[in-house]
Amino acid sequence: MAAGWDSGDLKVIDLRAMKLCYEKHFANGIVSAEFDRADGVLNKLTLGTLEGHVYTLDISLGFTEPSVLDSKPLSDTATVW
């Protein structure tokens, strides 16, 4: 499960093991988090923020240290839902 807060914190939690897998702070509040597929091996996690940025994280190797593949400012004043 991935959860984002308006403070910019992202936390990914493994519900089966009941442990925190990954956490990172982003500059803007997170309003949406979406995995690339519902079943099978996960590859990407996409985040939308309050100030119009979209971040794509590569999680294909797990959550040890996912790299930010892409960071696009789509708008300066809009929220990306």
C-alpha positions in Angstrom: 0.0 0.0 0.0 1.3 3.5 -0.9 0.1 6.5 1.1 1.0 10.2 0.5 0.4 13.2 2.7 -0.1 16.9 2.1 3.3 17.4 3.8 5.0 15.6 0.9 5.7 12.4 2.7 5.3 9.1 0.9 5.2 5.8 2.8 4.9 2.4 1.2 3.8 -0.3 3.6 3.8 -4.1 3.2 0.5 -5.2 4.7 1.4 -8.9 4.8 4.6 -8.4 6.8 3.2 -5.3 8.6 6.3 -3.3 8.0 7.4 0.0 6.4 9.1 -0.7 3.0 10.0 2.8 1.9 9.6 6.4 2.8 10.6 9.6 1.1 9.8 13.3 1.3 8.9 15.3 -1.7 8.7 19.1 -2.0 5.0 19.2 -2.6 2.0 17.5 -1.0 1.0 14.1 -2.6 -2.6 13.9 -3.8 -2.4 10.7 -5.8 -0.4 7.5 -5.9 -0.9 4.7 -8.5 1.0 1.5 -9.2 1.4 0.5 -12.8 -0.5 -2.8 -12.5 -2.9 -4.4 -10.1 -1.4 -7.9 -10.2 2.0 -9.4 -11.0 5.3 -7.7 -10.6 5.2 -4.0 -9.9 7.4 -1.8 -12.0 6.5 1.8 -11.4 4.8 4.0 -8.9 3.4 7.3 -10.2 2.7 10.3 -7.9 0.7 13.5 -8.5 1.3 16.5 -6.3 -0.4 19.7 -5.2 1.8 22.0 -7.3 1.3 20.2 -10.6 4.3 17.8 -10.6 4.2 14.1 -11.6 6.9 11.8 -10.3 7.5 8.3 -11.6 9.5 5.9 -9.4 11.1 2.8 -10.7 10.3 0.0 -8.2 11.2 -3.0 -10.4 14.0 -4.0 -8.1 12.0 -3.5 -4.9 11.9 -0.7 -2.5 15.5 -0.7 -1.3 16.2 2.5 -3.1 13.8 3.2 -6.0 15.0 5.8 -8.5 12.9 8.7 -9.7 12.6 8.1 -13.4 10.7 11.2 -14.3 9.8 14.4 -12.7 7.5 16.6 -14.8 6.0 20.0 -13.8 2.7 19.8 -15.7 1.4 23.1 -14.3 2.5 25.8 -11.9 -0.9 26.4 -10.3 -2.9 23.2 -10.8 -3.2 20.1 -8.7 -2.6 16.7 -10.5 -5.2 14.3 -9.3 
